[in-house]
Amino acid sequence: MASLRKESDRGRSGWRLQLRHGGRRCSLWLGDLSKRAADAVARHIDELARAAGANVAPSSEATVWANGVDDRIYASLVKWQLAETRISINADSRFCETFFRAYVADRSDLSPITITNYGQAIRWFGKRFKADRLLSSITANEFESWHRWMVKSGLAPASANKHAKRIRTLFGKAIKARLLLENPGTGYGIGGEVCRDRDHYITRTDAVAILGHCDTEWALIFGLCRFAGFRCPTEVIGLKWSDVQWAENRLRVESQKTGLRFCPIFPELRPLLDAAWEAAPEGATFCIGRHRDTQSNLRTHLVRIIERSGLTPWAKPFVNLRASCRTDLEERFPSHAIDAWMGHFTRIARKHCLQVTDAHWEKAASESDPSSPKVTATVGGVTGGVIPAHPRASEAILPKLESSKTPCLIGTDVPGGEMEYPRQGSNLWPQL
């Protein structure tokens, strides 16, 4: 059991903690603390020692205390095997923004787009919380309030949900780094990331109109997205001429997100590839040569092309091009084949991609199912869509009430002389 002793040595006075653990005597100088504070430290260390001896987890209070102490005391706890070595001994890493940015920067396996997305989430987090906020100081209520605040600030709910999930992931990494005990985002229902309000189906007529205002390279960029469902920019700018298997009518796609897959060279895409091949310089490696900068804004240039074609630009231009391609293919091929070609699952397509087009509405209103029986003019006693009158409806005498407050007697003899209001049955025919 830990014990305390007041000491005065070489001009300093304070408390010293002594503990026997693991068959040896441990000593820790606490300094000039109050007796109450020194007792609290001794209680926490004693809890850590008892838990370590019994090979069980210590109490959350003792764990929180150990994670928050300075490096000198924590080094003693590690030496006594009462705590595990901290992955990062930099004191600044206990701050939210510092840890978040350092972790993302250290992940060399993340794609540039993923790093950008995490950076956006960290910036939105920094707008709400100052840079000096410790990881352990963010409460569950503050996390939930921050998520709602992003939506109130004008961010789309789907984007706010994505940012909240990324920050919750980063808090989870802080727990693995032993800088945090509990994740403030755990147990909070953030919500989905689907926003179908900005869906737009690009018809083939509109696609042809847009292609008429594209140069050779931009026509290939647009065609890969609309007719082959490529992700832009990663899969578009990553396509090499060596990936074009002309004889087999296939494209080899090295996707950063889903790995290797193969996609057909659809008839709409073939002339665009032929034109780009003819215009490519000698020895060219990539199919897209002039727009290879991942930081360049291809969306802005596409919007200009759409406007030149006389059409109104739509939201999420490249995402909707891919979604329109999936919608078209769904009408012609089985889902498992499209999944293999486009590099995603059917459940993801139904959640994010598949759209109801104008052609679907027109077909539903004008065409009937040929396998269903023919509907005649008279069905179930209804001729021409008109329900015939009841044969004795003219003889019905409906009670007329002088006012809404006047009750109507039902029958001649009412038990107890009580009056009842008329009751409407489920049969709407007059009661004759």
PyMOL commands that set and color helices and strands:
alter all, ss='L'
color gray80, all
select helices_A, chain A and resi 35-54+60-68+71-79+91-94+96-106+112-128+135-137+140-152+157-176+196-198+204-211+216-228+234-238+241-243+270-279+298-308+317-330+335-342+346-352+358-366+393-395+415-417
alter helices_A, ss='H'
color red, helices_A
select strands_A, chain A and resi 3-9+12-21+24-31+244-245+250-255+259-264+378-379+382-383
alter strands_A, ss='S'
color yellow, strands_A
deselect
rebuild
show_as cartoon
